[in-house]
Amino acid sequence: MQYSQRARWSDQIARAVFFFCAILLIVIILAVIGFISSKAFSIFFEHGGTSFKTFFTIDNWDPTGVNDPTGNGHPSFGAFGLILGSIVVTLFSILIVIPLALGTAVFFTEMAPGWLTSILKPLIEIFTGVPSVVVGFLGLTILVPFLSHLLTPVAKSLGIVGATAGFGWGAAILVLVVMVLPTTLSISIDALRAVPGSVREASLALGSTRWQMMRRAIVPAASTGLGTAIVLGMARAIGETLAVALVLAGNSLPKHLFSLGVFFQPNVNITASIANDFAETSGVSQDAYWTLAFVLLTISFIFICISRYLASRSVYK
Amino acid sequence: MSIQSASSTTFPPSDEARLAQQGRLVRRLHRGNAIASSVLWFVTVLVTVIFVAIILNLVWTGLPALSNPTFYGTGSRGIAPELFNTFYILILTEIFLFPISLGAAIFLVEYARQGWLTSVIHFAAETLAGVPSIVLGMFGFLVFSSDAHLSISRLAGALTLLCLNFPLGLRLFEDALNTVPRELREGGLALGATKWRTIRTVVLPSALPGIITGLILTAGKIIGEAAALLFTMGLFNPANVFTLDPTLASDTLTTRLYFLKGSGAGSSGLTSAQETLLAAGISAILILLLLLINIAARSVGRLIQRRLTAA
């Protein structure tokens, strides 16, 4: 009697502890959203702040006011350049990642010989966890000098201004490709694996070639899963910080935004700006970085919602 | 499309013409197949070569640093403090992360009914997993360092890493628990054991290999994280770095690497060449640790399979 009572008590206690652990997850995400949004809007409403229009459309990011041309130290909160930088590098890197990831994933699940699978599988797993700062270091020591070496003569002969340093969006896009590719690739492979063998057999039995089978049967059947892979890759790309910060190395948007050289000049984005300057600010100028964090949080939340919507619509899981 | 257009020509063609047409169609399809196959071959080999080249390059450029004894020392050109801090923060984070995420996984798999609560928790996990690590670093700075008065310290860093890796740990441990067959649980309950006793004596031991794999994989994430630690653990070491005091600010291998290459030449008191050499060494060490972790997780995974096939 006593034993069973004690057992029931310990069962109740264990249940309560585990329940608390699971609820902690909700508490953390609500705290992240709550604390960040509590700080994010003060630059719009408090003294010395700015307007929504300035924040989203003007390219003059100077929250501490050190670069004020009048010398009075007036801060400026135009984040257009930072936001544009994040969007451009994310979009272009995902455009490069999509053909690479989808091609490799289709090959991996449908055609690859055993020896190639056994090399590629551990490689993908290792690269999903590769520290972003290591990729940034590699970009800084190999990619940037290479781009600079490659582009200096081209830029000179075409008369493009400034595109000689190797730093900038171009390098950031290539670094992001290395960071995002493994994530997108492994989710794509999972999505293609989830398509049952009967779909393949039916398609082949109708007389289609292997390529027709992949293009007309497998890829459409896995399309929502592949969409999830791409969206989660974009979520990873927009939040990627240190790898991008190391190869952007700029303070503001380049002057000639609509020239060919814009991809190869020192440039900015949201995450690099936070990583470089957040720690040295305080007061209203620090609040400006919270607004940037809120922008990032919102964008990644939208990506997660899209990926969840796609996942809920997929036929094969 | 092409088959339809081939068979719906308005003039009934002679047999020979039709055969020739079909032959052309088949040839075209096979040519398309061959082209697509070779393109896919090319893409896959390209991706593989890029991955292999990156790893080999990192290890190769790091070799001169790795073979030099001062690299493992405590001076400004050594990484002994950072190596110590990396493992310190790894263990401190796992002390929080392992029980909490395993507990949450047990609740979701064993106790909770599938319903609104579990989907809210899963949605929270996915959302948290999507929050960029630099944003979580700022959150940690605000909540743990400032509001909770932990200042910039190892403890604040570990708590931030807990928030960052909680979703990953939850998913891995859930997967581990889900591999345990239902009959085992039913057997335990049928013998009159309470749920908690069944979990403790039946479910957890059977899920052990999966749980260990999860532990190893979260360890890899913790070792490689830098952005979340920039504002919560700092970039510098105090003199008494080799103590277990969790209130100290300190850097890790990754944040040291970022500081060396990110804050401008000369700010670390080294020449640019020395900085690059040191950074190359740190990158190589990180990659080797990662390889080691991956191999460890794999051999544990193989252990599961051996167990399942032997049972």
Contacts between the chains, C-beta under 8 A, distances in Angstrom:
chain1	res1	chain2	res2	distance
A	7	B	194	4.9
A	7	B	196	8.0
A	7	B	197	6.6
A	8	B	194	6.6
A	10	B	194	7.4
A	10	B	196	5.9
A	11	B	194	4.2
A	11	B	195	5.7
A	11	B	196	4.4
A	11	B	197	7.5
A	14	B	195	7.8
A	14	B	196	4.0
A	14	B	199	7.6
A	15	B	107	7.8
A	15	B	111	5.8
A	15	B	195	7.5
A	15	B	196	7.3
A	17	B	103	6.2
A	18	B	103	4.7
A	18	B	104	7.0
A	18	B	106	5.0
A	18	B	107	3.7
A	18	B	110	7.8
A	18	B	111	6.1
A	19	B	107	5.5
A	19	B	111	7.2
A	20	B	103	7.7
A	21	B	99	7.8
A	21	B	100	5.0
A	21	B	101	7.5
A	21	B	103	3.4
A	21	B	104	4.1
A	21	B	106	8.0
A	21	B	107	6.3
A	22	B	103	7.4
A	22	B	104	4.1
A	22	B	107	4.2
A	22	B	108	6.0
A	22	B	112	7.3
A	22	B	121	5.5
A	23	B	121	7.9
A	24	B	100	6.4
A	24	B	104	7.0
A	24	B	166	7.9
A	25	B	104	6.0
A	25	B	121	5.8
A	25	B	124	5.1
A	25	B	125	5.8
A	25	B	128	6.8
A	25	B	166	6.1
A	25	B	167	7.5
A	25	B	170	6.9
A	26	B	120	6.6
A	26	B	121	6.3
A	26	B	124	4.7
A	28	B	124	7.8
A	28	B	128	6.3
A	28	B	163	5.2
A	28	B	166	6.7
A	29	B	124	4.5
A	29	B	127	5.4
A	29	B	128	4.7
A	29	B	131	7.8
A	30	B	124	8.0
A	31	B	139	7.5
A	31	B	143	6.7
A	32	B	128	7.1
A	32	B	131	6.1
A	32	B	135	7.6
A	32	B	136	6.9
A	32	B	139	5.1
A	32	B	163	7.3
A	35	B	139	6.0
A	35	B	142	5.6
A	35	B	143	6.0
A	36	B	135	7.0
A	36	B	138	7.4
A	36	B	139	6.3
A	39	B	142	7.2
A	99	B	43	7.1
A	100	B	43	6.0
A	100	B	46	7.5
A	100	B	47	5.9
A	103	B	39	7.0
A	103	B	40	5.3
A	103	B	43	3.7
A	103	B	44	6.9
A	104	B	40	7.9
A	104	B	43	5.7
A	104	B	44	4.8
A	104	B	47	4.9
A	106	B	40	6.3
A	107	B	40	4.1
A	107	B	41	6.9
A	107	B	43	6.9
A	107	B	44	4.5
A	108	B	44	6.8
A	111	B	37	6.8
A	111	B	40	6.5
A	111	B	41	8.0
A	112	B	44	6.8
A	116	B	44	6.9
A	116	B	48	7.2
A	119	B	48	6.2
A	119	B	52	7.9
A	120	B	44	7.2
A	120	B	47	7.7
A	120	B	48	5.6
A	122	B	294	6.4
A	122	B	298	7.2
A	123	B	48	6.6
A	123	B	51	4.5
A	123	B	52	7.0
A	123	B	55	8.0
A	124	B	51	7.8
A	125	B	294	6.0
A	126	B	51	7.9
A	126	B	55	7.5
A	126	B	290	6.0
A	126	B	291	6.5
A	126	B	294	5.3
A	127	B	51	5.8
A	129	B	217	7.6
A	129	B	220	4.7
A	129	B	221	6.1
A	129	B	224	5.9
A	129	B	290	6.1
A	129	B	293	7.9
A	129	B	294	7.8
A	130	B	224	6.9
A	130	B	287	7.4
A	130	B	290	6.6
A	131	B	223	7.6
A	131	B	224	3.4
A	131	B	225	7.4
A	131	B	226	6.5
A	131	B	254	5.3
A	131	B	286	5.5
A	131	B	290	7.7
A	132	B	224	7.7
A	132	B	226	7.1
A	132	B	227	7.2
A	133	B	226	4.7
A	133	B	254	5.0
A	133	B	255	7.9
A	133	B	257	5.1
A	133	B	258	4.9
A	134	B	58	6.8
A	134	B	224	7.7
A	134	B	254	7.8
A	134	B	257	7.1
A	134	B	283	4.7
A	134	B	286	5.5
A	134	B	287	6.7
A	135	B	54	7.9
A	136	B	258	7.7
A	136	B	261	7.4
A	137	B	257	6.1
A	137	B	261	5.6
A	137	B	279	5.5
A	137	B	280	7.7
A	137	B	283	5.3
A	138	B	54	6.4
A	138	B	57	7.0
A	138	B	58	6.6
A	138	B	283	7.2
A	140	B	261	5.7
A	141	B	61	7.5
A	141	B	276	6.5
A	141	B	279	7.8
A	141	B	280	7.5
A	142	B	57	7.1
A	178	B	50	7.3
A	178	B	54	7.0
A	181	B	47	7.0
A	185	B	47	7.6
A	209	B	29	5.1
A	209	B	30	6.5
A	209	B	32	7.1
A	209	B	33	4.0
A	210	B	33	5.9
A	210	B	37	7.2
A	211	B	32	5.9
A	211	B	33	4.2
A	211	B	36	4.0
A	211	B	37	6.7
A	212	B	29	6.9
A	212	B	32	7.9
A	212	B	33	7.4
A	214	B	36	7.7
A	215	B	36	7.7
A	232	B	130	7.8
A	235	B	130	5.0
A	238	B	132	7.1
A	239	B	130	7.7
A	239	B	131	7.5
A	239	B	132	2.6
A	239	B	133	6.8
A	239	B	134	7.0
A	239	B	135	7.2
A	240	B	132	7.6
A	241	B	132	6.9
A	241	B	133	6.8
A	241	B	134	4.3
A	241	B	227	4.2
A	242	B	226	5.5
A	242	B	227	5.4
A	242	B	258	5.4
A	242	B	262	7.3
A	245	B	262	6.4
A	246	B	258	7.5
A	246	B	261	5.9
A	246	B	262	5.6
A	271	B	132	6.7
A	271	B	134	5.3
A	271	B	227	7.8
A	274	B	134	5.5
A	274	B	138	7.0
A	275	B	134	6.0
A	275	B	227	6.6
A	275	B	230	6.2
A	275	B	262	7.8
A	276	B	262	7.6
A	278	B	138	6.5
A	278	B	231	6.4
A	279	B	230	7.0
A	279	B	231	5.6
A	289	B	138	7.2
A	290	B	138	7.1
A	293	B	134	7.7
A	293	B	135	4.7
A	293	B	138	5.2
A	296	B	132	5.4
A	296	B	134	7.7
A	296	B	135	5.4
A	297	B	131	6.3
A	297	B	132	7.7
A	297	B	135	5.6
A	300	B	130	4.5
A	300	B	131	6.1
A	300	B	132	6.0
A	301	B	127	6.2
A	301	B	130	6.9
A	303	B	130	6.4
A	304	B	126	5.5
A	304	B	127	5.4
A	304	B	129	7.9
A	304	B	130	4.2
A	307	B	126	7.8
A	308	B	123	7.2
A	308	B	126	6.6
